Amino acid sequence: MNTPLDFATIFERLPNAFMVLDRQLRYVAANPAYLSITCSKLEQLLGRHVFDAFPDRPANFLTINASFERVFETKQVDELAATPYLVARGHDGPAEERTWLTRHTPVLGNDGNVEFIIQEITDITRLANSTATADRIDHTVVTPAPRVQTPAAAQDLQLRNLRQMFAQAPGFMCFLRGPEHVFEIVNDAYMQLVGHRDIIGMRVRDALPEVIAQGFLDLLDGVFASGTAFVGSDVPIQLQRIPGAVLEQSFVDFIYQPSRDQSGVVVGIFVQGQDVSARHRAEADSVRSAPAVFDRGRPEPGLDRDA
């Protein structure tokens, strides 16, 4: 008998770093990935103002605060470009500069106003410091973070709001149960990616048959069998977004994260990612529109160098 996966567990097992703030910008939740990336402890964060939780106010305080204000005003997702942060290398260690991409997502209350803000952090320090582009697709072992026991009040808050957070998350997410990869939970962004098909309760091979030949089912099988996460960047995928229509190509960044039960056995795969097709097209257009570089060592056609 399958044990239902609750949203608090999903939140804790998300491979990316997430934290949640209330309208006063006070911490109400943070997942283990966030605690790890910020070298902090949950009990030290809950109830504290985001800019008071760490000893030194970040140098980019105004930029981050302006992003929060835009979320409250527009009720839309706000993203910050690659931004440097000083982060301790250990709970008592010296600080080092890290480069993060930050996304702020509003969670609306019953009155239609922003009730919470979800912050998602992606650490791109390695990419920012490297000039190499050969590792566009990277295989990464993600060690499961320890389960953090939260105070009862914070736990109740998570259970009440994580379902809404999951549905409103701008990136696509789903949970696949068992070795047959059965769709158990799917958010709105994932439904949009696959053309709003009725996929809940279906195996991936039946719900999305076009991905089999593209190797995605083999990737899922490998992650489930090995317990090792797979991370893909700017990966092409062809999907049938309209029944009977031709396949449409998209590009996605994603992670297949194995999910384990209390005994450590892999019971499913959590999928999280973003559709980066627009970014991919913009980069391709930029390359095509770049001016040609002429060899100045040769005379242009029709010109005599000695003239």
N, C-alpha and C positions, 0 to 999 in steps of 0.2 A: 504493500500500500504506500503510495507516494505521500510524503509529508509536504504540505503546502509551504511555499517559501514566502515569509512575511517581508514587508517592505523595510523594516528595520534591519533585517539581515542583508537585504540587497544593498542598503545604504552603507553598511559596514564593509561589504565586500567589493564595493566599487574600486577599480584599480586606480582611477584618478582621484585627486584630492578635492574633497567637497566640505564646505562648512555652511551653516545657515545662520542668518542674522535676523532679529526682529526689527520693527520700525525704528527703534532707538539704537540700532546697530549694535545690539548686544548678542553675544553668542548664545544660541539655543541648541546647536548640534554641530558635531564635527566627526568625520569618519576617520578610521585609523590611518588611511593614506595621508590625510591632511595633518594629523598629529605627527606623523613621521617626517613629512616634508618641512614642517615648521619647528620640529624638535620641541613639542609642547605636550602637555597632559590635559585631558579633557576636564578634569576637576578644576584646573587652573583657568580655564577659558569660560565655562558656562556662567552666564549672567554678566560677564564683563564686556565693556565697550571694546569694539574691535581695535581701536587705536590706543587703548590702555592696557591691552593684554600682554604686550611685549615691552621690555625695558626702554627701547629706543623707538621713538616715532619714526616711521619710514620717511626717507628724504622725499619720496614721491607721494606724500600724504595728500596734497592738494589734488593730484591727478586721480588717485583712488577715490577720494571723497566726492569729486565731481562726477565720477562714474556712478556712485551710489545715488547721487541727486538726480541724475538723468533717468535712472531706473524708476525712482519714485515718481518723477514727473511724467515720463512717457509710457510707463508700464510695459516697456519693451526690454529685450535683452541688450546689454551693453558690454562691449568687449574692449579690452586694453591691449595694445600692441606689446611686443616684447619689452618687458620692463625689468630693470635691475632691482633686486632686493638683497638686503644684508640678512643672512640667516645663520644662526649658530650651527656649528658642525656637530654639536652634542648639547645635552641639556645644560652643561656648564662649560662648553667649549667656546673657542673664538669664533667670531662671525666670518662668513665668506660670502662673496657676491654670487647670487644665482640669478638667472634670467627666466622669468615666468611669463606665460600667456595667461591672462585672467579673464574670466567670463562671469558676468553678473546676471542672474536670471530671476525675474520677479515671480513670486507666488501670490496670486490674488486671493483676497478674502471674500466672504459672502457679499460685502458691500461694494465689490469691484475695485477696491483700492489695494495697493501693495501691502501685504501683511508680513511677508518674509522675503529676504533676498538670499539666493543661493550663490555662493562663490565657488567656481571651479578653477583649479590651478593646474596648468600643465608646465612642467619644468623642461625648458628647452636649452638649458645651459650648454649641454654637450654640442647641440647643433649650432648654437650661437657662437661658440668658440672654435668651431671647426670650419675649414674651408672645403672639406671633402663633401661630395654629394653621392658617393658610391653606396652609402648605407641608407638608401631611401626606404628600403624594407628591412626591418630589424627584428630578429628573433630574441625575445626577452623572457627570462624566467622571472615571474613575479611571485615573491614569497608571500603566502597568505598572512595578512596582518593579524595580530592577536585580537580576539574579541574584547571590546572594551565595555565594561559594565557601567551603564549610565545611571544617574539618579532617577528615581521614579518619575519625577515631573518632566524631565527632559525626555524620558522614554515615551511617556504618554504623548508628548508633543510630536515626537517623531512618528509614532503610529498614526496620528491624526493627519499629518501633513505630507508624509513621504509618498503616499499614493498620488497626491496632487503634484508633488515635485517630479515624480517619475513621468507623469502624463505630460507635464509642461516643459520638460527638459528639451532644449533646442537640438541636442544630439540624439541620434537614434539609439534605442536600447531594447533589448529583449532578453528573456531567459529561456534557454532550451533545456528540457528535462530529459535525462537518460541517454543511453548510447544511440538511440534512434533520433535524438535531437528534436524533440517534440516542442512546439511553441506553447509556452505556458503563460508568459506575460509579455506584452508588446506595448510600446508607447506610441503616441501619435506620430512622432517623427519617423519611426520605423514603418508604420503603416503607409505614410506618404511615400517613403522610398520604394516600397514594393507595390505601389498602386492600389492601396486599400483593399487588398484581398482578404477573404475570410480565412485566416491562417491559424487561429487559436485552436489548439488540440491536434494540429496536423504535423506530420514529420516534415522536415526541411525538404527532403527529396520529393515529397508529394506537393507541398505548398509552393515551392520555388524550383521546379524541375530544371530550369535553364541554368542554374548555378552549378549543377553536377559536373558538366563538361568543363566548366571554368575552374575547377579544382577546389571550390570552397567547401564542398562536403568532405573531401579528403583532409582539408585543414581541420575541420571540426572533429573528424575521427581521430586525427593525430593528437589534438589537444585533450580530448576525453581519455584517450589511452595512456598518454604520457603524463598528464597532469601539469603540463608546461604551457604557459600562455603563449599566444602568437600575437604579434603587433605588426600591422601593415600600414604603410604610408603611401598615399596617392595611388592606390591600387585600382585598376580599371575593373568594372563589373557591368555586365549587360543584364538588364531586367526588363520584363514585360509589364509595363505599367498600365496598359489597357488590354483587356482580354482579346485575344486574336490579333493584336497589333504586332508590329515588328519590335525587336528588342531595342531598347534605348541604352546607350552607354553612359555610365556615370563613373565618377572617381571618388573613392572613399578612404578616409583614415579610420582604422578600427582596431579593436583588441578583442580577442577571444580569451576570456578569463575563466579557467576551470573553477567550479564551485564544489566545495566538499561538505560532507556531513560532519557531525561531531567526532566521528571516528577517523576522519581524514580521507575517506573514500570519495572519489569524484562522482557527483550525482548529476551534474549538468554543466552548462556553459553559459556564462553571462556575456552578452555581446554589447559593446558600447562603441559608438563611433560618430563620425560626422561626414555628411555629403560635401565634398570639397570640389565638386564639378565646376562651380563658378570660378573658384580660384585657379583651377587647372586651365580653364579656357582663357582666363585673363593672362596667365603666364605664357600660354602658347601664342596668344595674339601679340603680346609684347615682343616675343622673339621674332615673329613674322614681320612686325612693323619696324624692327630695329634697322637703322640705316646701314647700308653696305659699307664695308671697310675696304678702301682702295689701297693697293700697293703703291706707295709714293715713290718707290724706286724705279717705277716704269712710267714712261710718258703716256699721258692719256691719249686715246685714239684721235688721230687727226692732227697731233701736235708733234713738231720736230724739236727734240731736246736742244739741238744746236742752233735753232733758229734765233 
